[in-house]
Amino acid sequence: MGTVTLGVSIAVPEPYGSLLQQRRAGFGDAAAHCIPTHVTLLPPTEVDTDAVPAFRLHLARVADGLRPFRMRLQGTGTFRPLSAVVYVRLAEGIEDCSAIQELVRSGPVHRELQFPYHPHVTVAHDIADEAMDRAYEELAGFRADWTVSGFALYTRDDDGAWHKAQDYPFAGGRTVPGLPAQAGPLDAPAEPSLRP
């Protein structure tokens, strides 16, 4: 019986995803092109291959019960000095992501978190302090808004690159437990902003 490394995340859509990936690479982060721009719901987790079909079914059931919600990225934050990470902050959608990640981790793949869950979009990781500072400053004016309509399962290959295995669109059944229904149109992403 073999194992596979899985992750579950919300993809950051275009044009934001490529823009942030290019910026991450420009700061000198060698992992930028191996990791699609995302908000994590399940961090990298090694799983027995025999458990994958049940986990896929669990993810489908979770997604079937959810409806789309608004997400907004705005400004930067950092986990330094605890962890060498600079990220773009979620200004809207935090409660939704927090509730969904609990649902994702409540199934056949159980994962204890090393740190309390804090949804974010990494833009620099384990690079020189000067480059981390530059990422923090240059993306401080970044803003992006869109409607999240699902999440995806990813697998990591032996070279450390992540690949999408399956999309799980929200079927519109209900909102995340404990959260109010989202109002407003389910529109396409607007142009990103890098206002100072």
Backbone as CSV, one residue per row, in Angstrom:
resi,resn,N_x,N_y,N_z,CA_x,CA_y,CA_z,C_x,C_y,C_z
1,MET,0.850,-1.198,0.000,0.000,0.000,0.000,0.884,1.245,0.000
2,GLY,0.652,2.140,-0.960,1.436,3.357,-1.074,0.758,4.536,-0.415
3,THR,1.415,5.684,-0.512,0.853,6.922,0.022,0.911,8.010,-1.031
4,VAL,0.119,9.034,-0.817,0.104,10.205,-1.685,-0.052,11.427,-0.800
5,THR,0.548,12.541,-1.206,0.403,13.788,-0.466,-0.686,14.624,-1.109
6,LEU,-1.708,14.932,-0.306,-2.870,15.674,-0.777,-2.954,17.041,-0.128
7,GLY,-3.653,17.943,-0.781,-4.006,19.237,-0.215,-5.354,19.646,-0.787
8,VAL,-6.091,20.433,-0.040,-7.367,20.967,-0.519,-7.302,22.476,-0.385
9,SER,-7.706,23.181,-1.431,-7.604,24.635,-1.379,-8.615,25.301,-2.287
10,ILE,-8.760,26.583,-2.072,-9.549,27.451,-2.945,-8.563,28.158,-3.868
11,ALA,-8.705,27.940,-5.161,-7.808,28.583,-6.118,-8.120,30.070,-6.206
12,VAL,-7.083,30.875,-6.294,-7.262,32.303,-6.572,-7.411,32.435,-8.083
13,PRO,-8.536,32.968,-8.569,-8.812,32.972,-10.010,-7.975,33.993,-10.772
14,GLU,-8.031,33.863,-12.092,-7.374,34.847,-12.959,-8.201,36.127,-12.983
15,PRO,-7.555,37.259,-13.113,-6.123,37.440,-13.365,-5.267,37.445,-12.099
16,TYR,-5.903,37.324,-10.942,-5.169,37.448,-9.678,-4.137,36.343,-9.470
17,GLY,-4.536,35.090,-9.787,-3.655,33.963,-9.503,-2.302,34.093,-10.166
18,SER,-2.304,34.362,-11.475,-1.037,34.493,-12.203,-0.254,35.716,-11.755
19,LEU,-0.963,36.807,-11.490,-0.287,38.031,-11.051,0.475,37.782,-9.753
20,LEU,-0.179,37.158,-8.775,0.487,36.908,-7.484,1.583,35.848,-7.616
21,GLN,1.378,34.871,-8.498,2.416,33.866,-8.717,3.658,34.501,-9.341
22,GLN,3.452,35.400,-10.303,4.585,36.088,-10.924,5.302,36.988,-9.928
23,ARG,4.525,37.675,-9.099,5.150,38.524,-8.082,5.954,37.681,-7.098
24,ARG,5.394,36.537,-6.689,6.097,35.646,-5.765,7.421,35.185,-6.370
25,ALA,7.399,34.799,-7.639,8.632,34.401,-8.316,9.607,35.567,-8.387
26,GLY,9.083,36.764,-8.632,9.925,37.953,-8.723,10.614,38.314,-7.417
27,PHE,10.050,37.891,-6.301,10.686,38.131,-4.999,11.780,37.103,-4.719
28,GLY,11.923,36.105,-5.612,12.981,35.114,-5.460,12.532,33.822,-4.802
29,ASP,11.212,33.602,-4.714,10.692,32.385,-4.101,10.686,31.277,-5.159
30,ALA,11.608,30.316,-5.028,11.772,29.268,-6.035,10.558,28.352,-6.137
31,ALA,9.728,28.305,-5.107,8.555,27.424,-5.113,7.367,28.029,-5.861
32,ALA,7.486,29.277,-6.288,6.333,29.997,-6.845,5.644,29.249,-7.975
33,HIS,6.415,28.694,-8.906,5.803,28.060,-10.072,5.408,26.605,-9.822
34,CYS,5.682,26.097,-8.623,5.265,24.735,-8.258,3.946,24.731,-7.500
35,ILE,3.521,25.914,-7.048,2.359,26.001,-6.168,1.345,26.968,-6.759
36,PRO,0.199,26.478,-7.229,-0.840,27.404,-7.702,-1.270,28.346,-6.580
37,THR,-1.581,29.577,-6.921,-1.975,30.579,-5.928,-3.304,30.156,-5.304
38,HIS,-3.347,30.116,-3.964,-4.494,29.493,-3.304,-4.677,29.957,-1.868
39,VAL,-5.840,29.600,-1.323,-6.121,29.678,0.110,-6.284,28.237,0.588
40,THR,-5.479,27.818,1.535,-5.474,26.431,2.001,-6.701,26.096,2.844
41,LEU,-7.267,24.917,2.570,-8.300,24.344,3.430,-7.784,23.102,4.149
42,LEU,-6.942,22.315,3.482,-6.236,21.184,4.096,-4.778,21.289,3.694
43,PRO,-3.868,21.502,4.662,-2.451,21.613,4.304,-1.907,20.272,3.816
44,PRO,-0.691,20.258,3.250,-0.125,19.015,2.728,-0.237,17.885,3.754
45,THR,-0.867,16.797,3.321,-1.160,15.683,4.218,-0.881,14.371,3.501
46,GLU,-0.038,13.525,4.092,0.264,12.226,3.509,-0.856,11.245,3.860
47,VAL,-1.388,10.599,2.838,-2.561,9.740,2.983,-2.290,8.403,2.309
48,ASP,-2.768,7.309,2.911,-2.714,6.012,2.239,-3.571,6.075,0.979
49,THR,-3.066,5.532,-0.104,-3.819,5.596,-1.362,-5.185,4.925,-1.234
50,ASP,-5.286,3.920,-0.373,-6.573,3.244,-0.170,-7.635,4.169,0.409
51,ALA,-7.208,5.262,1.091,-8.153,6.181,1.720,-8.642,7.270,0.768
52,VAL,-8.016,7.393,-0.400,-8.334,8.498,-1.304,-9.760,8.449,-1.839
53,PRO,-10.286,7.291,-2.287,-11.672,7.290,-2.792,-12.689,7.773,-1.760
54,ALA,-12.549,7.349,-0.505,-13.481,7.793,0.534,-13.334,9.282,0.782
55,PHE,-12.112,9.801,0.691,-11.899,11.230,0.904,-12.515,12.034,-0.237
56,ARG,-12.379,11.550,-1.470,-13.010,12.227,-2.605,-14.528,12.296,-2.428
57,LEU,-15.118,11.207,-1.972,-16.558,11.187,-1.736,-16.938,12.176,-0.639
58,HIS,-16.131,12.229,0.407,-16.373,13.186,1.493,-16.322,14.620,0.972
59,LEU,-15.325,14.943,0.157,-15.209,16.297,-0.391,-16.414,16.643,-1.259
60,ALA,-16.876,15.682,-2.047,-18.052,15.923,-2.891,-19.278,16.224,-2.037
61,ARG,-19.427,15.502,-0.949,-20.573,15.731,-0.064,-20.492,17.095,0.610
62,VAL,-19.283,17.478,1.026,-19.100,18.797,1.640,-19.477,19.889,0.630
63,ALA,-18.927,19.793,-0.575,-19.178,20.821,-1.599,-20.642,20.872,-2.004
64,ASP,-21.287,19.725,-2.066,-22.701,19.685,-2.455,-23.578,20.457,-1.481
65,GLY,-23.148,20.564,-0.247,-23.952,21.232,0.764,-23.707,22.713,0.901
66,LEU,-22.829,23.283,0.065,-22.445,24.685,0.229,-22.859,25.525,-0.962
67,ARG,-23.002,26.825,-0.706,-23.275,27.755,-1.796,-22.127,28.765,-1.878
68,PRO,-21.965,29.426,-3.032,-20.865,30.384,-3.209,-20.891,31.510,-2.179
69,PHE,-19.701,32.063,-1.942,-19.558,33.182,-1.011,-18.517,34.154,-1.543
70,ARG,-18.572,35.371,-1.027,-17.659,36.422,-1.472,-16.311,36.304,-0.769
71,MET,-15.253,36.568,-1.533,-13.915,36.643,-0.954,-13.271,37.944,-1.400
72,ARG,-12.555,38.583,-0.485,-11.788,39.779,-0.811,-10.401,39.653,-0.201
73,LEU,-9.387,39.856,-1.029,-8.007,39.949,-0.568,-7.653,41.421,-0.490
74,GLN,-6.978,41.796,0.587,-6.610,43.206,0.729,-5.453,43.353,1.712
75,GLY,-4.353,43.913,1.222,-3.211,44.188,2.081,-2.371,42.959,2.369
76,THR,-1.332,43.158,3.156,-0.384,42.087,3.457,-0.279,41.853,4.958
77,GLY,0.269,40.693,5.281,0.560,40.326,6.668,1.765,39.413,6.664
78,THR,2.218,39.041,7.842,3.368,38.133,7.944,3.248,37.281,9.197
79,PHE,3.828,36.090,9.126,3.912,35.213,10.293,5.291,35.308,10.953
80,ARG,6.149,36.174,10.436,7.468,36.335,11.062,7.324,36.920,12.465
81,PRO,8.166,36.557,13.406,9.329,35.662,13.294,9.009,34.181,13.500
82,LEU,7.739,33.837,13.786,7.380,32.442,14.024,7.601,31.583,12.789
83,SER,7.227,32.120,11.624,7.388,31.403,10.363,7.728,32.414,9.273
84,ALA,8.659,32.052,8.394,9.155,32.981,7.369,8.185,33.045,6.201
85,VAL,7.034,33.711,6.429,5.982,33.816,5.428,5.459,35.250,5.375
86,VAL,5.300,35.769,4.166,4.552,37.001,3.923,3.349,36.609,3.083
87,TYR,2.196,37.174,3.397,0.975,36.773,2.718,0.084,37.968,2.412
88,VAL,-0.858,37.733,1.487,-1.934,38.679,1.237,-3.093,38.271,2.141
89,ARG,-3.663,39.245,2.811,-4.704,39.020,3.823,-6.080,38.809,3.186
90,LEU,-6.904,38.021,3.858,-8.317,37.949,3.528,-9.036,39.024,4.320
91,ALA,-9.757,39.893,3.622,-10.564,40.910,4.288,-12.027,40.493,4.334
92,GLU,-12.403,39.517,3.508,-13.757,38.976,3.499,-13.658,37.509,3.115
93,GLY,-14.450,36.667,3.772,-14.435,35.233,3.497,-13.721,34.411,4.547
94,ILE,-13.212,35.061,5.591,-12.457,34.347,6.627,-13.334,33.320,7.331
95,GLU,-14.529,33.735,7.754,-15.407,32.826,8.496,-15.817,31.647,7.626
96,ASP,-16.094,31.910,6.335,-16.470,30.836,5.423,-15.338,29.814,5.299
97,CYS,-14.118,30.307,5.046,-12.979,29.401,4.901,-12.737,28.602,6.176
98,SER,-12.856,29.256,7.320,-12.628,28.579,8.595,-13.630,27.451,8.802
99,ALA,-14.897,27.722,8.492,-15.924,26.690,8.655,-15.732,25.556,7.655
100,ILE,-15.393,25.884,6.406,-15.230,24.846,5.383,-14.036,23.951,5.689
101,GLN,-12.922,24.540,6.156,-11.757,23.698,6.437,-12.049,22.718,7.562
102,GLU,-12.889,23.111,8.518,-13.278,22.172,9.571,-14.086,21.017,8.988
103,LEU,-14.991,21.331,8.044,-15.766,20.279,7.392,-14.857,19.348,6.590
104,VAL,-13.895,19.917,5.863,-12.970,19.113,5.061,-12.187,18.158,5.958
105,ARG,-11.744,18.644,7.115,-10.915,17.827,8.011,-11.744,16.891,8.898
106,SER,-13.084,16.927,8.776,-13.938,16.103,9.634,-14.217,14.724,9.047
107,GLY,-13.668,14.437,7.876,-13.958,13.180,7.194,-12.900,12.117,7.416
108,PRO,-12.696,11.264,6.409,-11.765,10.133,6.554,-10.299,10.535,6.623
109,VAL,-9.970,11.756,6.202,-8.595,12.248,6.334,-8.589,13.289,7.445
110,HIS,-8.116,12.871,8.603,-8.076,13.778,9.752,-6.675,14.363,9.859
111,ARG,-6.611,15.656,10.064,-5.311,16.326,10.137,-5.330,17.343,11.265
112,GLU,-4.450,17.146,12.250,-4.271,18.149,13.299,-3.423,19.279,12.720
113,LEU,-3.779,20.511,13.041,-3.042,21.657,12.524,-1.912,22.028,13.465
114,GLN,-0.777,22.404,12.884,0.383,22.805,13.676,0.155,24.165,14.338
115,PHE,-0.591,25.038,13.646,-0.922,26.370,14.152,-2.426,26.578,13.996
116,PRO,-3.017,27.501,14.754,-4.442,27.816,14.547,-4.682,28.219,13.093
117,TYR,-5.823,27.819,12.551,-6.121,28.097,11.146,-6.240,29.596,10.902
118,HIS,-5.552,30.072,9.869,-5.544,31.489,9.510,-5.506,31.583,7.984
119,PRO,-6.665,31.689,7.330,-6.670,31.685,5.866,-5.911,32.877,5.295
120,HIS,-5.114,32.621,4.252,-4.271,33.651,3.655,-3.779,33.160,2.301
121,VAL,-3.096,34.036,1.555,-2.474,33.682,0.280,-0.983,33.995,0.389
122,THR,-0.166,32.968,0.433,1.278,33.147,0.581,1.867,33.800,-0.673
123,VAL,2.713,34.820,-0.456,3.398,35.478,-1.577,4.916,35.467,-1.412
124,ALA,5.407,34.970,-0.282,6.852,34.813,-0.063,7.039,33.836,1.080
125,HIS,7.980,32.884,0.892,8.204,31.858,1.915,9.669,31.446,1.908
126,ASP,10.291,31.549,3.063,11.680,31.096,3.241,12.642,31.715,2.232
127,ILE,12.565,33.031,2.075,13.525,33.729,1.227,14.234,34.777,2.080
128,ALA,15.170,35.502,1.491,15.949,36.491,2.235,15.042,37.536,2.876
129,ASP,15.454,38.007,4.053,14.654,38.992,4.793,14.353,40.232,3.961
130,GLU,15.345,40.692,3.168,15.131,41.878,2.350,14.026,41.650,1.322
131,ALA,13.999,40.457,0.740,12.962,40.132,-0.243,11.607,39.977,0.437
132,MET,11.598,39.438,1.657,10.352,39.326,2.409,9.798,40.722,2.698
133,ASP,10.674,41.624,3.091,10.252,43.004,3.359,9.671,43.644,2.100
134,ARG,10.318,43.375,0.969,9.858,43.958,-0.302,8.473,43.425,-0.665
135,ALA,8.250,42.122,-0.476,6.937,41.532,-0.755,5.875,42.176,0.129
136,TYR,6.192,42.350,1.393,5.248,42.940,2.340,4.871,44.363,1.924
137,GLU,5.872,45.130,1.507,5.642,46.532,1.158,4.985,46.688,-0.217
138,GLU,5.481,45.949,-1.215,5.010,46.156,-2.583,3.582,45.650,-2.821
139,LEU,3.142,44.687,-2.028,1.785,44.172,-2.197,0.812,44.718,-1.151
140,ALA,1.258,45.682,-0.375,0.404,46.248,0.677,-0.859,46.880,0.110
141,GLY,-0.804,47.372,-1.131,-1.972,47.991,-1.742,-2.800,47.044,-2.593
142,PHE,-2.458,45.753,-2.576,-3.174,44.786,-3.415,-4.598,44.590,-2.903
143,ARG,-5.540,44.511,-3.857,-6.936,44.194,-3.525,-7.539,43.390,-4.664
144,ALA,-8.294,42.377,-4.320,-8.979,41.548,-5.305,-10.279,41.054,-4.693
145,ASP,-11.346,41.017,-5.501,-12.660,40.566,-5.059,-13.209,39.555,-6.059
146,TRP,-13.824,38.486,-5.563,-14.504,37.537,-6.436,-15.446,36.674,-5.602
147,THR,-16.227,35.855,-6.293,-17.126,34.921,-5.637,-16.530,33.526,-5.711
148,VAL,-16.344,32.909,-4.565,-15.818,31.543,-4.491,-16.960,30.582,-4.783
149,SER,-16.768,29.708,-5.762,-17.837,28.792,-6.148,-17.443,27.324,-5.989
150,GLY,-16.326,27.059,-5.305,-15.917,25.687,-5.067,-14.496,25.620,-4.547
151,PHE,-14.033,24.406,-4.307,-12.637,24.184,-3.925,-12.101,23.035,-4.757
152,ALA,-10.828,22.688,-4.569,-10.220,21.628,-5.386,-9.288,20.774,-4.541
153,LEU,-9.142,19.523,-4.979,-8.189,18.579,-4.414,-6.928,18.624,-5.262
154,TYR,-5.776,18.690,-4.607,-4.487,18.720,-5.283,-3.612,17.572,-4.794
155,THR,-2.697,17.125,-5.658,-1.694,16.145,-5.275,-0.307,16.730,-5.523
156,ARG,0.652,16.301,-4.702,2.029,16.777,-4.857,2.884,15.659,-5.429
157,ASP,3.657,15.985,-6.476,4.514,14.968,-7.074,5.855,14.908,-6.355
158,ASP,6.723,14.013,-6.823,8.011,13.794,-6.148,8.922,15.004,-6.226
159,ASP,8.687,15.891,-7.190,9.504,17.094,-7.335,8.958,18.268,-6.524
160,GLY,7.861,18.042,-5.810,7.291,19.093,-4.974,6.270,19.969,-5.670
161,ALA,5.957,19.682,-6.931,4.967,20.475,-7.666,3.561,19.961,-7.364
162,TRP,2.627,20.904,-7.256,1.239,20.568,-6.972,0.421,20.553,-8.259
163,HIS,-0.488,19.563,-8.374,-1.322,19.409,-9.557,-2.771,19.208,-9.130
164,LYS,-3.680,19.898,-9.824,-5.099,19.744,-9.499,-5.567,18.346,-9.895
165,ALA,-6.225,17.669,-8.945,-6.763,16.341,-9.199,-8.250,16.391,-9.522
166,GLN,-8.984,17.295,-8.854,-10.420,17.372,-9.090,-10.986,18.663,-8.512
167,ASP,-11.923,19.262,-9.257,-12.689,20.409,-8.762,-13.932,19.904,-8.046
168,TYR,-14.331,20.657,-7.017,-15.559,20.356,-6.280,-16.404,21.623,-6.219
169,PRO,-17.268,21.831,-7.224,-18.102,23.036,-7.231,-19.177,22.967,-6.154
170,PHE,-19.469,24.124,-5.569,-20.562,24.200,-4.606,-21.875,24.021,-5.352
171,ALA,-22.748,23.182,-4.807,-24.010,22.885,-5.485,-25.117,23.853,-5.099
172,GLY,-24.839,24.779,-4.185,-25.826,25.790,-3.839,-26.858,25.328,-2.841
173,GLY,-26.577,24.226,-2.141,-27.552,23.679,-1.210,-27.818,24.559,-0.006
174,ARG,-26.770,25.094,0.590,-26.933,25.914,1.784,-25.655,26.696,2.013
175,THR,-25.744,27.623,2.929,-24.548,28.349,3.314,-23.739,27.497,4.280
176,VAL,-22.535,27.947,4.561,-21.719,27.280,5.560,-22.466,27.321,6.890
177,PRO,-22.492,26.210,7.644,-23.227,26.197,8.914,-22.837,27.358,9.814
178,GLY,-23.854,28.039,10.326,-23.609,29.128,11.263,-23.356,30.473,10.624
179,LEU,-23.332,30.532,9.287,-23.067,31.799,8.603,-24.308,32.251,7.847
180,PRO,-24.523,33.568,7.738,-25.688,34.064,7.012,-25.544,33.831,5.523
181,ALA,-26.677,33.793,4.832,-26.661,33.657,3.378,-25.968,34.861,2.762
182,GLN,-25.231,34.612,1.682,-24.535,35.697,0.989,-25.492,36.365,0.018
183,ALA,-25.512,37.673,0.027,-26.382,38.425,-0.870,-25.563,38.989,-2.017
184,GLY,-26.239,39.358,-3.097,-25.547,40.013,-4.205,-25.296,39.062,-5.351
185,PRO,-24.964,39.607,-6.517,-24.752,38.788,-7.701,-23.470,37.972,-7.602
186,LEU,-23.447,36.833,-8.273,-22.254,35.996,-8.331,-21.486,36.404,-9.583
187,ASP,-20.693,37.443,-9.442,-20.061,38.046,-10.606,-18.652,37.522,-10.827
188,ALA,-18.106,37.855,-11.983,-16.747,37.477,-12.338,-15.761,38.387,-11.632
189,PRO,-14.501,37.941,-11.517,-13.498,38.776,-10.870,-13.317,40.111,-11.586
190,ALA,-13.098,41.143,-10.811,-12.760,42.450,-11.369,-11.253,42.519,-11.564
191,GLU,-10.794,43.587,-12.143,-9.354,43.756,-12.313,-8.679,43.945,-10.966
192,PRO,-7.505,43.332,-10.763,-6.815,43.497,-9.477,-6.318,44.919,-9.317
193,SER,-6.138,45.297,-8.078,-5.638,46.630,-7.778,-4.359,46.518,-6.974
194,LEU,-3.399,47.359,-7.286,-2.165,47.441,-6.508,-2.000,48.865,-6.001
195,ARG,-3.112,49.417,-5.520,-3.072,50.793,-5.012,-2.133,50.894,-3.828
196,PRO,-1.367,51.979,-3.729,-0.480,52.140,-2.570,-1.309,52.409,-1.325
